[in-house]
Amino acid sequence: MHVNVARAVGLFVGAAVLVVVVGWLCGSEKGAQFSVALVVGAGVLVYLFGESLALRAMRARPVSEIERPELYRIVRELATAARQPMPRLYLSPIRSPNAFATGSSPRRAALCCTTGLLRTLDERELRGVIAHELAHIRSHDTLISSVAATLTAVITAMTVVTFLLPLGESEETDMPDLLGGLMMAALAPLAALVVHCGVGRGREFRADEKAAELTGDPIGLAEALTKLEEGARRYPLPRDRGLLASAHVMTTNPFPTGVGRLFAAHPPTDERIRRLYALRRRWDMGG
């Protein structure tokens, strides 16, 4: 927990300095002032709404036990086995099968499944995915993920700085829109760098292993990852800023192609599946 808190603070401070410098280079004094306002606003957003950013982007709503009793049963069983609090459950009306967890601590955690996930996976596979997300919650990965998601949204929002540039007579043209598109192209890799520096790919391998230990079934999670990868290609998410900023919190990369791949911060799904099968073989051999 202390490691992730330190990483979250370091990530925020580093990104804040970078945002102010970019603002100064793009818009001189006005750009720097706007960037400082963005940084302050980002701090407020992280504190108040960081854990709900992904939920809002995915249009998720709270789901009751009466509505989804089987989902509640599975989550409750796994949370009890892991000796951690039951997270709040949300449902996202999206066809692409995926799931994610968010929250600054296990007691404030939320777990969201898409309707596509519940339609695509059987119970064995669903248990693997839920155990994976519970592992992120228990390891406090959700704290750094919330900070990274908020900072990514702030950096991509800096395209607004183009409207502060002194363009002279060209202000009446579509020059700000053109510059906004160019800035988005330039800032997308920067925002992706923030995600990769803050989140890292190793956490997915660790969560996969912890999930396999919790369920005792690495193959169930491996088969679920295969279906999630196929579902993402069949039903890709729209590449809007909110979803791009939240891509790294998903169980698998929801953007398998295009610029969305920059924001994934996921190791290759094939490698995750290979490790899960190797773990099963190691268990069978008593290693």
Sequence and secondary structure as in RCSB ss.txt:
>XXXX:A:sequence
MHVNVARAVGLFVGAAVLVVVVGWLCGSEKGAQFSVALVVGAGVLVYLFGESLALRAMRARPVSEIERPELYRIV
RELATAARQPMPRLYLSPIRSPNAFATGSSPRRAALCCTTGLLRTLDERELRGVIAHELAHIRSHDTLISSVAAT
LTAVITAMTVVTFLLPLGESEETDMPDLLGGLMMAALAPLAALVVHCGVGRGREFRADEKAAELTGDPIGLAEAL
TKLEEGARRYPLPRDRGLLASAHVMTTNPFPTGVGRLFAAHPPTDERIRRLYALRRRWDMGG
>XXXX:A:secstr
 HHHHHHHHHHHHHHHHHHHHHHHHHHHHHHHHHHHHHHHHHHHHHHHHGGGHHHHHTT EE  TTT HHHHHHH
HHHHHHTT    EEEEE  SS  EEEE SSGGG EEEEEHHHHHH  HHHHHHHHHHHHHHHHTTHHHHHHHHHH
HHHHHHGGGGGGGGS  GGGGGTTHHHHHHHHHHHHHHHHHHHHHHHHT SHHHHHHHHHHHHHHT HHHHHHHH
HHHHHHHHHS     HHHHHHGGGBSS S  SGGGGGG     HHHHHHHHHHHHHHHHTT 
